[in-house]
């Protein structure tokens, strides 16, 4: 199991993603992503090389994911192939995100309110506005 902070993921992705995506992801400050594929392999008694042969995914890519390396892009087909090969029914067995308690509570409260009212939470509205302006290369002082 390998953990990586969201802030380090964002920092290491600056050359790969646009600024709006990075800014949005960075709002999860303090969160961690846990890569658990190594636990799934150990529990089944197989190696990364075995998984590579079973799925057709390059061993280097599997190794980079197991070790939480940046610059790796595991796509949906990779995830599906791994889930099939390891007989996994819940993606949380491979990867999970843990939010700081305060952020998790805030998101949960806003999620419940949003679902019941069908209205964007104010914080989401503000993020939406900021992201629209940023995507158009505008700032408040230019409008």
N, C-alpha and C positions, 0 to 999 in steps of 0.2 A: 504494500500500500504506500502510495506516494502522495503527499499533499503539496499544493501550490496555491499561493495567494492570488486573488483576482488582480490585485495591484501589480504583481510581477508579470502576470499574463498580459495585462494591458501594456505595461512598459515594454515588454519584449515583442509586442505585436505592432509597434508604432510604424514599422515599415510595410506591414502587411494589410493594414486596415485604414479606412478613412477616419478622419477626426471625429465625426459625429458618432460613429460606431464605438470608437474608443471612449469618448466622453460618456456615452450611455452606459457602457459596460463598467466604467470606472465608478459609477454610482453604487456599485455593490462593494464599496470599500470595506475591508475587513473580512470579506467572505473568502472561503477556501474551496478549491476543487480537489476532491480526493479521487485518484486513479486507483482502481481496485482490480484491474485485470490480472495482476500478479497473484492476488489472493485466489481468484477464480481458477487460475492455472494450477497453483499449489494444491487447492482442494480437490482437483481432478487428477493430480499426479502427472501432468504433462508439462512440457517445456514451451518456451516461446517459439523455438524452431518447429516443434510439433504443430503448434497452432498455425504457424506460417504455412506449413505443408497442407494442413487440413483446410485452410481458407483461401490459399492463393495470395494472401497479403504478404508483401515483402517483409522479411524478418526484421530489417532495419526499422521499418515503420512500427512494427509491433514493439520492438525494443524501446524506441523513442516514446511510445505511448506509455508503456509500463513504467518508464523512468520519468515521466512527466516532462519530457523535453518540449521546448517551444518549437514552433515552425512545423509541427506535424499536423496534418490535416486528415483526420479520420472522418470519412464521409459516411452517409447513411448506409450505403451498400456494405462498407467495411463493418459497421456496427451489426447489421443484419447477419452477415457471414459469421462474425464472431459469436453472436447469439445462437445461431443455428449449430455451429460446431460445438459449442460448450453447453448447449441445451439450456440457455438462459431465457427466462420469461420476463424478467424485469431489468431494464437498463441500469437501475440503481446498483445492481451487482457489479457493474463495470465502472461506473463513474457517479459521483454525487457532488452536490454543492451544499455547503454549510454556511448559512448566513449568521452574522452576529445576532444574538437574541433580540436586541433592540430593533434591528433592521427587519428581522423575521416577523416580529410582532407588528411593526408598522405595515409591512407588505400584506400580512394576513388581514389586518383590519381594513386596509384600503381595498383589498381583493373582495372581501365580503360586501363592503359598501358598494363597490362598483357593480358586482353581480346583481345585487338587489335593486339598485337604482338605475342601472344601465347608463350612468353618467360618469365620465372620466373624473378620477380624483384630481383635486387641484394641483397636487404635486406632479401628476402625470401630464396635466394640461400645460404646466409651466415647462416641463422637459420637452414636450412636443413643440411648443412655441420656440424654445431655445434651439432645438435641433433643426426646425424648419429655417430659422434665420441663419444658422450656421451653414446649412446645406446650400443656401443661396448666397453665402459669403456676405451676409448682412449682420449688422449689430444694431442695438437699440438707438445708438446715436446716428445711424445712417437712415433710419426710417422716420 
